[in-house]
Amino acid sequence: MHSTTDHGPDGHSSARHESAAGHEPPGDAAPAACLGYLELLARGAPAEAYEDPAAHTAAEGGVPAAEQGKQLALRIHAELEGRRRREAELTALFETVHDLAGLRDLDDVLQAIVQRARRLLGTEVAYMTLNDPERGDTYMRVTEGSVSARFQQLRLGMGEGLGGLVAQTARPYATQDYPRDARFQHTLPIDRGVGEEGLVAILGVPLLLGGREVIGVLYAADRRERVFEPEQIALLRSFAAHAAVAIDSTRLLTETTQALAGLRAVNETIRRASDIHDRLTELVLRGGGVDDVTRALAEVLGGRVEFRDSVRFGDVPAQAGGVAPGGVASGGVPPEGAPPAPVPSDGVPAAVERSRRDGHAVREGGSWVSAVSAGGELLGALLLHGHPDLDPVDQRTLERAAMVTSLLQLARRSAGEAEQRVRGELLDDLLDAAHRDPHLLRDRAARVGADLDVPHTVLAARLDRAPDAGAPSDAGTPSGGPPGDAAHASAAGAPPHDAGQAPDEAERQRLWSAAAHLAATRRGLAATRDGGLVLLLPLEATDRGAPDSGDTGPDSADAVSRTARRTAAELGRAVGCPVTVGASVPVPSPATRPGSVAAAYPEARRCLDVLSLLGRRGDGAAAEDLGFLGLLLADTRDVTGFVRRVLGPALDYDRRRGTELVATLDAYFESGASPVRAKDVLHVHVNTVAQRLERVGRLLGDDWQAPHRALEIQLALRLHRLTGALGG
């Protein structure tokens, strides 16, 4: 065959084919050639076969050319449809691979796989189940086209139903009529779920990892009978393979992310440990305190850190005069006005003991406890709250902070003991050496922060336990105590017939530590003497008068009384049992008149003894607070002051109103407390006497006729009459 070219009237050329003889095929040969071309196209023949289509045409006897052409055209159409379908499947697979490469979210990827499987297989429903190793079944994970809530929550046991069989055998299964297919183990929950969804034809293929491990099943299903072709099964298996890869990749990514997060957490913990190590080292070098340690530890670990002194751990029984302090440094006194903290009844003391014994921080409830100890001595404990789960590095950080705290406590104790010795020696010199150089005394006081040029008061203090209930009490021995206790009480200045239990050495040590701390915070001095304590504390600035004025007026007396009561209360809280305090008259300027301190100390001791005799354990008072006994105790007999304290309101009322309340009160007692006889002495009506006495009661208090008050009032009336100190 050859070709020739003709030129038409428009100037374009056209080609025409001729036979080898130079002529077109005869008319009856043209349909055969067309059928030959279609046959070649249907068979997918190579290009060179088109040179002679007749050689590849298989004549079908008795079949019309038109019918033969139709069959060939249908074959070509089917081939084209198959290719389009395969192209769509490949496109969907490529899109799935693209989604897997991004792996934005596992749920999104699995949903896309189910959607594409449903669209490509042309089914009404597609869904996926995943195996649950813990429960030993498979559960619904993703659905597309489902309308039944029961079906969407379905769980299939291994071997149950079509899906359970696929999950168990790792083989694909298909059925064109599941409700009637006896090959599968039908269960009531599965049949109800499938029936409510209306599924009939179901295809399920396994999700395989490594070709062996089944992690779930991918399904395509219709609500009518349908036969799934092998190509459709193969396509669904391809999607199942991608789904398995997605799940496994996500699992690996999750594990990697968790491992990285763990590494970051460990790195952060190590960084925090390094940070706290540097900060604690800096604290030690610059002489920081326990508060600095707890603050730094709280910032690094992110919880609340508390330091408890050793006296908090159950070894201090609560007494009538006070309770153990809470959260203060060793030997400290709680701030004024702070509520007393009771000895803890939780498991912290036992946890502290475990921590001290094991040398590690221990968990107690929602907190961690690390003992602060040195040389076997318990100094306290660090408590970390808000961290019930503490990793080993942070636990070690807490233990290291406890070690630093013990070093700081020992350093503080050493410095405190040195300062206490200096303070004690200075007060001893004031008590024993009355002729010290004032300039030298001022210099020594300035070194410990004391100011001996302002008014002070001398305080005598001692532990004053109440007698044991039920123990015999006799005149020579403290109640419930051995003879040795009586000797100790006598040495301490306590009256032997009313002494309580002798304090043990730990209590005395706590009292001394608390008194030394109190003296340091109040810019005063403290020392041990006569089996008890002696303190020299400045009076409050608003009440102590001008320096060197020698002022001992009502304001200074009130300041002394307040100082005594406050000191007794604070020492009692710190020690955990009653501490009784007696105070002297104000000492105007100890540096100017050193002998005044030694002169004032015996009065403070006498007040202390009288308080114990009166049963006022745990109280603090000066001579002015003890009524007529104060006249006997004080070195200066302030008669006018006593009369004013007892009768002052009535004297002032008489002076302002021109009445005779004091005279009526005097006549009433002189007449044997008889208003009738008193009215004869006063020459007034008995009702007038009654009215005046009623006014006296409002001025002096409702208890003015009580025995102890009546005694003081009668003594004040007699002194007033003898001295003639009217209005004085």
C-alpha positions in Angstrom: 0.0 0.0 0.0 1.1 3.5 -0.7 -0.3 7.0 -0.2 -0.9 9.8 -2.6 -1.6 13.5 -1.9 -4.3 15.5 -3.6 -4.7 19.3 -3.5 -8.2 20.6 -3.1 -9.5 23.9 -4.2 -8.7 25.5 -0.8 -5.0 24.8 -1.3 -4.9 22.2 1.5 -3.6 18.7 0.8 -5.4 15.5 1.7 -4.0 12.0 1.9 -5.7 8.9 0.7 -4.6 5.3 0.9 -4.5 3.0 -1.9 -4.0 -0.7 -2.2 -0.7 -2.2 -3.2 -2.1 -2.3 -6.8 -2.8 1.4 -6.6 -6.6 1.1 -6.1 -9.0 1.4 -3.0 -10.4 -1.8 -1.5 -13.5 -3.0 -3.1 -16.8 -2.1 -1.5 -17.4 -5.4 0.2 -13.9 -5.3 1.8 -14.5 -2.0 3.7 -16.7 -3.4 6.5 -14.2 -6.2 7.0 -11.4 -3.7 7.3 -13.4 -1.7 9.9 -14.1 -4.9 11.8 -10.4 -5.7 11.7 -9.5 -2.3 13.1 -12.1 -2.7 16.0 -10.7 -6.2 16.7 -7.2 -4.9 16.9 -8.4 -2.1 19.2 -10.3 -4.5 21.4 -7.4 -6.9 21.6 -4.9 -4.0 22.4 -2.8 -5.0 19.4 0.5 -3.2 18.7 0.7 -0.4 16.1 2.3 -2.4 13.4 -0.7 -4.8 13.3 -2.8 -2.0 11.9 -0.9 -2.2 8.5 -3.0 -5.3 7.5 -6.2 -5.4 9.6 -7.6 -8.2 7.5 -4.9 -10.6 8.6 -6.1 -10.2 12.2 -9.8 -10.5 11.5 -11.4 -13.7 12.5 -14.4 -14.2 10.4 -17.4 -15.4 12.2 -19.6 -17.4 9.9 -23.3 -16.5 9.9 -22.8 -13.4 12.1 -23.8 -10.2 10.5 -21.1 -7.6 10.3 -23.2 -5.1 12.2 -23.6 -7.5 15.1 -20.0 -8.3 15.1 -19.1 -4.7 15.2 -21.5 -4.1 18.1 -19.8 -6.9 20.1 -16.4 -5.4 19.4 -17.6 -1.9 20.4 -19.0 -3.2 23.7 -15.7 -4.9 24.4 -13.9 -1.7 23.8 -16.4 0.2 26.0 -15.9 -2.3 28.8 -12.1 -2.0 28.5 -12.3 1.8 28.6 -14.6 1.7 31.6 -12.3 -0.7 33.4 -9.4 1.7 32.7 -11.3 4.7 33.9 -12.2 2.8 37.1 -8.6 1.7 37.6 -7.5 5.3 37.1 -10.0 6.5 39.7 -8.8 3.8 42.1 -5.2 4.7 41.5 -6.1 8.4 42.1 -7.9 7.5 45.3 -4.9 5.5 46.4 -2.5 8.3 45.6 -4.7 10.7 47.6 -4.7 8.3 50.5 -0.9 8.0 50.3 -0.7 11.8 50.2 -2.9 12.0 53.3 -0.7 9.5 55.1 2.4 11.5 54.2 0.8 14.6 55.9 -0.7 12.5 58.7 -2.5 15.5 60.1 -4.9 13.5 62.2 -5.6 9.8 62.4 -9.3 10.2 62.6 -9.3 12.4 59.4 -7.2 9.9 57.5 -9.3 6.9 58.5 -12.5 8.8 57.7 -11.1 9.7 54.2 -10.2 6.0 53.6 -13.7 4.8 54.5 -15.3 7.6 52.4 -13.2 6.7 49.3 -13.8 3.0 49.7 -17.5 3.6 49.8 -17.4 5.9 46.7 -15.2 3.6 44.6 -17.0 0.4 45.4 -20.3 2.2 45.0 -21.7 0.8 48.2 -24.3 2.5 50.5 -22.2 2.0 53.7 -18.5 1.6 54.5 -17.1 1.3 58.0 -14.0 0.1 59.9 -13.5 -1.8 63.2 -10.4 -2.0 65.3 -9.3 -4.8 67.6 -9.3 -4.3 71.4 -6.5 -6.6 72.8 -7.6 -5.9 76.4 -11.2 -7.0 75.8 -10.5 -9.5 73.1 -13.0 -8.2 70.6 -13.3 -5.6 67.8 -15.2 -2.4 68.0 -16.6 0.1 65.5 -14.1 2.9 64.8 -15.3 4.8 61.7 -18.5 4.7 59.8 -19.7 6.3 56.5 -23.3 6.2 55.4 -24.5 4.6 58.7 -27.8 5.8 60.2 -28.2 3.4 63.2 -26.8 4.4 66.6 -26.9 0.7 67.7 -24.8 -0.3 64.7 -22.3 2.5 65.3 -21.7 1.3 68.8 -21.4 -2.4 67.9 -18.7 -4.7 69.3 -17.9 -8.1 67.7 -16.3 -10.9 69.6 -13.5 -12.8 67.8 -15.1 -15.3 65.4 -18.6 -13.7 65.7 -20.3 -12.5 62.5 -18.5 -11.7 59.3 -16.2 -9.1 60.9 -15.3 -11.3 63.9 -14.3 -14.1 61.5 -12.2 -11.8 59.4 -10.4 -10.4 62.5 -9.8 -14.0 63.7 -8.7 -15.6 60.5 -7.0 -12.6 58.8 -8.8 -13.5 55.5 -11.3 -11.4 53.5 -14.9 -12.6 53.5 -17.9 -11.5 51.4 -21.6 -12.4 51.4 -24.4 -11.2 49.1 -27.0 -12.0 51.8 -25.6 -11.8 55.3 -28.9 -12.5 57.3 -29.3 -15.9 55.5 -25.6 -16.8 55.2 -25.0 -19.8 57.5 -21.2 -19.6 57.2 -21.1 -17.0 60.0 -21.7 -17.2 63.7 -24.8 -15.0 64.2 -25.3 -13.4 67.6 -28.3 -11.4 68.8 -26.4 -8.1 69.3 -24.7 -8.3 65.9 -27.9 -9.3 64.1 -29.9 -6.5 65.8 -27.3 -3.9 64.8 -27.0 -5.2 61.2 -30.8 -5.5 60.9 -31.4 -2.0 62.3 -28.9 -0.7 59.7 -30.6 -2.8 57.0 -27.4 -4.3 55.6 -27.6 -7.3 53.3 -24.4 -7.6 51.2 -21.2 -7.2 53.2 -17.5 -7.4 52.3 -14.8 -7.3 55.0 -11.0 -7.4 54.6 -8.4 -7.5 57.4 -6.2 -4.6 58.4 -2.8 -6.3 58.5 0.5 -5.1 59.9 3.6 -6.9 58.5 1.3 -9.3 56.8 0.6 -11.1 60.1 -0.9 -9.0 62.8 -4.6 -8.1 62.4 -5.5 -4.8 64.0 -9.0 -4.4 62.5 -11.4 -4.9 59.6 -12.5 -2.6 56.7 -16.0 -3.1 55.3 -18.1 -2.2 52.3 -21.8 -3.0 52.5 -25.1 -2.6 50.7 -28.7 -2.7 51.8 -29.6 -5.0 48.9 -28.1 -8.3 47.6 -24.9 -7.8 45.7 -22.0 -9.9 44.5 -18.5 -8.4 45.2 -16.1 -9.0 42.3 -12.5 -10.0 42.9 -11.3 -6.6 41.7 -13.5 -4.9 44.3 -12.1 -7.2 47.0 -8.6 -6.4 45.9 -9.3 -2.7 45.9 -10.7 -2.8 49.4 -7.7 -4.7 50.5 -5.4 -1.9 49.1 -7.3 0.6 51.2 -7.1 -1.6 54.2 -3.3 -1.9 53.8 -3.1 2.0 53.8 -5.4 2.2 56.8 -3.1 -0.2 58.7 -0.1 1.8 57.7 -1.8 5.0 58.9 -2.7 3.4 62.3 0.8 2.0 62.7 2.5 5.2 61.7 0.3 7.2 64.1 1.2 4.7 66.8 4.9 5.1 66.1 4.5 8.9 65.9 2.7 8.9 69.2 5.4 6.8 70.8 8.1 9.0 69.4 6.3 12.1 70.5 5.8 10.7 74.0 9.5 9.7 74.1 10.5 13.2 73.0 8.2 14.7 75.6 9.7 12.4 78.2 13.2 13.5 77.2 12.1 17.1 77.3 10.6 16.5 80.8 13.8 14.8 81.9 15.9 17.6 80.5 13.7 20.2 82.2 14.0 18.3 85.5 17.8 18.2 85.1 17.7 21.9 84.3 15.6 22.6 87.4 17.9 20.4 89.5 20.9 22.3 88.3 19.1 25.6 88.9 18.2 24.8 92.4 21.7 23.4 93.1 23.2 26.7 92.0 20.7 28.7 94.0 21.2 26.7 97.1 24.9 27.0 96.8 24.5 30.8 96.4 22.3 30.8 99.5 24.9 29.0 101.6 27.7 31.3 100.4 25.8 34.5 101.1 24.4 33.3 104.4 20.7 33.0 103.4 18.0 31.6 105.7 15.4 28.9 105.7 12.9 31.2 104.1 15.2 31.7 101.1 15.5 27.9 100.7 11.7 27.3 100.8 11.1 30.1 98.4 13.7 28.9 95.9 12.5 25.3 96.2 8.9 26.4 95.6 9.8 28.3 92.5 11.8 25.4 91.0 9.4 22.6 91.9 6.3 24.6 91.5 4.6 23.6 94.7 4.1 25.0 98.2 7.1 24.3 100.5 6.9 24.5 104.3 9.6 24.2 106.9 8.5 22.8 110.3 10.7 23.0 113.3 11.4 19.8 115.3 9.1 20.9 118.1 6.1 20.4 115.8 6.5 16.6 115.6 4.5 15.3 118.5 7.1 15.6 121.3 5.5 18.7 122.8 2.2 18.0 124.6 -0.3 20.9 124.6 -0.8 22.5 128.0 -3.2 24.9 129.5 -0.8 27.8 129.0 -0.1 27.4 125.3 0.5 25.0 122.4 3.4 24.2 120.2 4.3 26.8 117.5 3.8 26.2 113.8 6.2 26.7 111.1 8.7 28.8 112.9 12.4 28.5 112.9 14.2 26.6 115.7 14.0 28.5 118.9 11.6 31.0 117.4 8.6 32.7 118.8 5.5 33.1 116.7 4.6 36.6 115.6 2.4 38.6 117.9 -1.3 38.0 117.2 -0.7 34.8 115.2 -3.0 32.0 116.2 -1.3 29.2 118.0 -0.7 26.1 115.8 -1.5 22.8 117.5 0.8 19.9 117.5 0.0 18.1 114.2 -2.1 15.0 114.6 -1.5 13.8 111.0 1.1 11.4 109.8 3.8 13.9 109.3 5.8 13.1 112.5 6.0 9.4 111.5 7.0 10.4 108.0 9.7 12.6 109.3 11.0 9.7 111.4 11.0 7.4 108.3 12.8 10.1 106.3 15.5 10.5 109.0 15.9 6.8 109.3 16.1 6.1 105.6 17.9 9.2 104.6 15.4 10.0 101.8 12.3 12.0 101.2 9.1 10.0 101.8 5.6 10.5 100.7 2.8 11.3 103.2 -0.7 11.7 101.7 -0.5 14.3 99.0 2.8 15.7 100.3 6.5 14.8 100.4 8.5 15.0 103.6 12.3 15.3 103.9 13.9 15.3 107.4 16.3 18.1 108.2 18.9 16.5 110.5 22.6 16.7 111.4 24.6 14.2 113.4 21.5 12.2 114.4 19.8 15.3 115.7 16.4 16.2 114.2 16.3 19.9 113.3 13.0 20.0 111.5 11.6 18.9 108.1 10.8 20.3 104.7 7.3 19.6 103.4 6.5 19.9 99.7 2.7 20.2 99.1 0.9 19.9 95.8 3.2 17.2 94.3 1.7 13.8 95.0 3.9 12.3 92.3 7.5 13.3 92.4 10.1 12.0 90.0 13.4 10.8 91.3 15.3 13.9 90.2 12.9 16.3 91.9 12.9 14.0 95.0 16.7 14.3 95.1 16.3 18.0 94.8 14.1 18.1 97.8 16.6 16.0 99.8 19.5 18.3 98.7 17.4 21.3 99.9 16.9 19.6 103.3 20.7 19.0 103.5 21.3 22.7 102.8 18.6 23.7 105.3 20.4 21.6 108.0 23.7 23.5 107.2 21.9 26.8 107.5 20.2 25.8 110.8 23.5 24.7 112.3 25.2 27.9 111.1 22.3 29.9 112.5 22.5 28.0 115.8 26.2 28.7 116.1 25.7 32.4 115.4 22.7 32.5 117.7 24.6 30.7 120.5 27.5 33.2 120.1 25.1 36.1 120.2 23.2 34.6 123.1 26.4 34.3 125.1 27.2 37.9 124.4 23.8 39.0 125.5 23.8 36.7 128.5 27.3 38.0 129.6 26.2 41.6 129.2 23.0 41.0 131.3 25.1 39.1 133.9 27.4 42.1 134.2 24.4 44.4 134.7 23.1 42.1 137.4 26.4 41.5 139.1 28.7 44.4 138.4 26.9 47.6 139.2 30.0 49.9 138.6 30.6 49.1 134.9 31.6 51.9 132.6 28.4 53.2 130.9 30.3 53.9 127.6 31.6 50.3 127.6 28.1 49.0 128.3 26.6 51.0 125.4 29.3 49.7 123.0 28.7 46.1 124.0 24.9 46.6 123.7 25.2 48.2 120.3 27.0 45.1 119.0 24.0 43.0 119.7 21.4 45.6 118.7 20.3 46.6 122.2 19.8 50.2 123.3 20.4 50.7 127.0 19.5 54.4 127.0 15.7 53.8 126.8 13.5 52.6 129.7 13.5 48.9 130.3 11.9 46.4 132.6 13.5 43.4 134.3 11.5 40.2 133.8 11.9 36.9 135.7 10.4 33.8 134.0 10.1 30.1 134.6 8.2 27.1 133.4 5.2 26.6 135.7 3.5 23.3 135.1 0.2 22.6 136.8 0.2 19.9 139.5 -0.9 16.4 138.3 -4.6 15.9 138.8 -5.2 13.1 141.3 -1.7 13.2 142.7 -1.3 13.8 146.4 -0.1 17.3 147.4 1.7 18.0 150.6 3.5 21.0 152.0 7.0 19.8 151.2 7.0 18.1 147.8 5.5 19.1 144.5 2.4 17.2 143.5 3.2 14.0 141.8 7.0 14.6 141.8 9.9 13.0 143.5 11.9 14.8 146.1 14.4 15.8 143.6 11.8 17.8 141.8 11.1 19.7 145.0 14.7 20.6 145.3 14.8 21.8 141.7 11.6 23.9 142.2 13.1 25.4 145.3 16.3 26.3 143.5 14.2 27.9 140.7 12.5 30.0 143.3 9.1 28.3 143.1 7.2 27.8 146.3 7.6 24.1 147.2 4.1 23.6 148.5 2.4 24.6 145.2 4.9 23.7 142.6 3.9 21.8 139.5 5.9 19.0 137.8 9.5 19.8 137.3 10.3 20.7 133.7 12.5 18.3 131.8 15.8 19.4 130.1 14.2 19.6 126.7 11.5 22.0 128.0 14.1 24.2 129.7 16.2 24.2 126.5 13.2 25.3 124.5 12.4 28.0 127.0 15.9 29.3 126.8 15.9 29.2 123.0 12.6 31.0 122.9 13.7 33.6 125.4 16.9 34.3 123.6 15.0 34.7 120.3 12.5 37.0 122.0 15.3 39.1 123.4 17.0 39.4 120.1 13.8 40.4 118.2 12.9 42.9 121.0 16.4 44.4 121.1 16.8 43.2 124.7 18.9 40.8 126.7 18.4 37.4 128.2 20.3 35.1 130.6 19.7 32.1 132.9 19.7 32.7 136.6 18.5 31.0 139.8 17.1 28.0 137.9 15.0 30.3 135.7 15.4 33.1 133.2 15.9 36.8 133.4 15.2 39.2 130.6 15.8 42.9 130.2 13.4 44.2 127.6 12.7 47.8 126.5 9.2 49.2 127.1 7.0 50.2 124.2 8.1 53.5 122.8 4.7 55.2 123.1 4.5 54.5 126.9 7.9 54.7 128.3 8.3 58.4 128.8 11.3 60.6 128.0 14.7 59.0 128.4 16.4 59.6 131.8 13.2 61.1 133.1 12.7 58.4 135.7 9.0 58.5 134.8 7.1 55.8 136.6 3.7 57.2 136.0 0.6 55.3 135.0 1.6 54.9 131.4 5.0 53.4 132.3 3.3 51.1 134.8 0.8 50.0 132.1 3.7 49.4 129.7 5.4 47.1 132.2 2.2 45.1 132.8 1.6 44.7 129.0 5.2 43.6 128.5 5.0 41.0 131.2 1.7 39.6 129.9 2.9 39.6 126.3 6.1 37.9 127.2 4.4 35.2 129.2 2.0 34.5 126.4 4.6 34.3 123.7 7.0 32.1 125.7 4.1 29.8 126.6 3.2 29.4 122.9 6.8 28.7 122.0 7.4 26.1 124.7 4.0 24.5 124.7 3.4 24.8 128.4 2.7 27.7 130.9 5.4 30.2 131.5 4.9 32.6 134.4 6.6 36.0 134.2 7.1 38.6 137.0 8.1 42.2 136.1 9.9 45.0 138.0 9.2 48.7 138.0 10.6 50.5 134.9 14.4 50.9 134.8 14.8 54.4 133.1 18.3 54.0 131.6 20.3 50.8 132.4 23.4 52.2 130.7 23.4 55.4 132.8 22.5 53.6 136.1 23.8 50.0 135.7 23.0 49.3 139.4 19.2 49.8 138.7 19.0 46.5 136.9 20.4 44.6 139.8 18.1 46.5 142.2 15.0 45.7 140.0 15.7 42.0 139.6 14.6 40.9 143.2 11.2 42.7 142.7 10.6 40.7 139.5 11.5 37.5 141.3 9.0 38.3 144.1 6.3 39.0 141.6 7.0 35.7 139.9 6.7 33.8 143.3 3.5 35.6 144.2 1.9 34.7 140.8 2.6 31.1 141.5 1.3 31.3 145.0 -1.9 32.9 143.7 -2.3 30.1 141.2 -1.8 32.4 138.2 0.4 30.0 136.2 1.2 31.1 132.7 0.4 34.8 133.6 2.6 37.9 133.5 2.3 40.8 136.0 4.1 43.6 137.8 3.8 44.6 141.4 1.1 47.2 140.5 -1.1 44.4 139.1 -1.1 42.5 142.4 -3.2 44.9 144.5 -2.1 45.4 148.2 0.5 42.6 147.7 2.2 44.9 145.3 2.9 47.3 148.2 4.7 44.5 150.0 6.6 43.3 146.9 7.7 46.7 145.5 11.0 48.2 146.7 9.3 51.6 146.4 6.1 51.9 148.5 3.9 53.7 146.1 1.0 54.3 148.5 -0.6 57.1 146.4 -0.4 54.9 143.3 -2.1 52.0 145.1 -4.9 54.3 146.4 -5.4 55.7 142.9 -5.6 52.2 141.3 -8.2 51.0 143.8 -10.3 54.1 144.5 -9.5 56.3 141.6 -12.9 56.3 139.8 -14.8 57.1 143.1 -12.3 59.8 144.1 -12.6 61.5 140.7 -16.4 61.3 140.8 -16.4 63.0 144.3 -14.1 65.7 143.0 -16.1 66.5 139.9 -19.6 66.2 141.5 -18.9 67.2 145.1 -20.4 63.9 146.3 -19.3 61.7 149.3 -19.0 58.3 147.7 -15.6 57.6 149.3 -16.8 58.7 152.7 -20.0 56.6 152.3 -17.8 53.6 151.3 -15.6 54.1 154.4 -18.6 54.4 156.7 -20.2 51.3 155.2 -17.1 49.1 155.9 -16.5 50.7 159.3 -20.2 49.8 160.2 -19.6 46.1 159.4 -21.0 46.4 155.9 -24.4 47.5 157.2 -26.2 50.3 155.3 -28.5 50.9 158.3 -25.7 51.6 160.7 -23.8 53.5 158.0 -26.7 56.0 157.6 -26.5 56.9 161.3 -22.8 57.7 160.9 -23.4 59.7 157.8 -26.7 61.2 159.1 -28.5 60.5 155.9 -31.5 58.3 154.9 -30.8 54.6 154.3 -32.0 55.0 150.7 -29.3 57.6 150.2 -26.7 55.1 151.4 -28.1 52.5 149.0 -28.0 54.8 146.1 -24.4 55.9 146.8 -23.3 52.2 147.1 -25.0 51.4 143.8 -23.0 54.3 142.2 -19.8 52.9 143.8 -20.6 49.5 142.2 -20.9 51.1 138.8 -17.6 52.9 139.2 -15.5 50.2 140.9 -17.1 47.1 139.3 -19.8 44.7 140.3 -17.3 42.5 142.3 -16.3 45.3 144.7 -17.7 43.4 147.6 -16.0 40.2 146.8 -13.6 39.2 149.6 -10.3 40.0 147.8 -11.7 43.3 146.4 -13.2 44.3 149.7 -9.8 43.7 151.4 -8.0 45.9 148.9 -10.7 48.6 149.1 -10.6 48.7 152.9 -6.8 48.9 152.9 -7.0 51.7 150.3 -9.6 53.6 152.3 -7.4 53.4 155.4 -4.3 54.5 153.6 -6.3 57.3 152.0 -7.6 58.4 155.4 -4.2 58.2 157.1 -2.3 60.1 154.4 -5.0 62.6 153.6 -4.3 62.0 149.9 -7.7 63.2 148.7 -7.8 63.1 144.9 -4.2 62.0 145.0 
